Amino acid sequence: MAFSSPIFLFLFLPVVLTVYPFARKLRLKNLWLLLVSILFYAWGEVACVSLMLASTLMNYALGLWVDNETKTARRKWAVGLAIGLNIGLLTFFKYANFLAENLNSLLTFLKLDAVHWNAVRLPIGISFFTFHALSYVIDIYRRKAKAAQSPAGVALYIFLFPQLIAGPILRWSAMAPQIARRLITIDGFVEGIRRFVYGLAKKMLIANVVAVPASKVFSMPARELSPELAWFGTLCYTLQIYYDFSGYSDMAVGLGKMFGFEFIENFNSPYIAESIKDFWRRWHISLSSWFRDYLYVPLGGNRCSKARTCANLLTVFFLCGLWHGASWTFVIWGLYHGIFLILERTRFGPFVASLSRPLRHIYTLVVVMVGWVLFRADTLPQAMTFLSLMFGVRQATELRQLLGMHLTNQVACAILLGVLFSMPFRPWLGRLRGKLMAALPRGIRPGILCADLVFEPVLLMGLFILSAVWLAGGTYNPFIYFRF
């Protein structure tokens, strides 16, 4: 059940929000959220609910062991066992098929018999689920939070439906106090609605529109592609993945606010970054900070030799790529970003910093867009062919499709809006409004303030209706991060 589906928008969410205020005590509110969160997951993955519940009970028991154990050696053993079991679960369900395919390829090359393997079904959201479980036991081990007093507390933290499928990745140390005590206010609820509607509009009116030409271009035979069409497809996918994922993150943050929770912000205008290091401070912040705090720093971070620091970065981004999917394209994408982060620690970094701001921005965008080709392609040969066409190394061998066949008025409008709102446009408008208000005569200001009170509710209503109409029209409605 996706946030942008009719059944969620017009049945599930209204029922959840209607019942929630009638649960007077916080314990009952939490129980209601847990029940509907399990239902939310079961709607698309009923076969995996028992697996998730069993894993939750396992982590609850391990968390108690880690929390109550007084001997250091045993605590380390307990947290090590918890980490091993959670990683093992993720490896089996997400990477077993990948490992089996690569093993069979090696055996075939060696002219040996292939291993017969029954494909394992990938549970939706297992990567996010696993990282939450790891955060639970590690935060307890680090004494940043106490273990939950009941399995229901752990289950709510892991199953909470606003973040279950696509994050943001939440820390137990940040969520435990909110599960135990939180303030639910009208202002917070209204802010939650605002964030949710803006996120829905980003998903429906921009991401879904540019997803159509992106999908068509990336599925075209290389012999029909031209350099301009390849760049156009890459641009569309660059906007699609940002507005698809950031839109869902906005909806998750908004839903959290409706129930009194404060979630970490997941994006901060990543496409205005002026280096790859800056990009990763702004893109999928909950994931990059998770890898930093739970892997990069324990490995030694940048407090060791240059060679060790480079190895730490490559390790982190190798695993970051693998976290996104069981495919060599994701692995290469992760290593690709890791290499640029290493380069920016050499003399190349000061050189980039010495460039003018537009050139720094162009450098970052080109590197990121090339990376998105690796991320989007089904295979490495397809990615290499696509990139060779983008940079004119290879030419189409047949009649090429024209850009105008894919660049419709609707797509052009979505691209324009996508480029515009990928920048911190709203804060800039807010500052401009403040300057204009200060320059206006005092007698006019009350009227402007009254107009402001009406403008945003009307805008939100209009965006919601447009999104609902788009949804009712049965338009293309993919969600990239469901497979992660």
Buried (B, 14 or more C-beta within 10 A) or exposed (E): BBBBBEEBBEEBBEEBBEBBEEBEEBEEBBBBBBBBBBBBBBBBBEEBBEBBBEBBEBBBBBBBBBBEBEEEEEBEBBBEBBBEBBEEBBBEBBBBBBEBBEEBEEEEEEEEEEEEEEEBEBBBBBBBBBBBBBBBBBBBBEEBBBBBEEBBBBBBBBBBBBBBBBBBBBBBBBBBEBBBEBEBEEEBBBBBBBBBBBBBBBBBBBBBBBBBBBBBBBEBEBBBBBBBBBBBBBBBBBBBBBBBBBBBBBBBBBBBBBBBBBBBEBBBBBBBBBBBBBBBBBBBBBBBBBBEBBBBEEBEBBEEEEEBBBBBBBBBBBBBBBBBBBBBBBBBBBBBBBBBBBBBBEEEBEEBEEEEEEEBBEBBBEBBBBBBBBBBBEEBEBBBBBBBBBEEEBEBEEEBBEBEEBBEEEBEEBBEBBBEBBEEEEEEEEEEEEEEEEEEEEEEEEEEEEEEEEEEEEBBEEBBEBBBEBBEEEEEBBBBBEEB
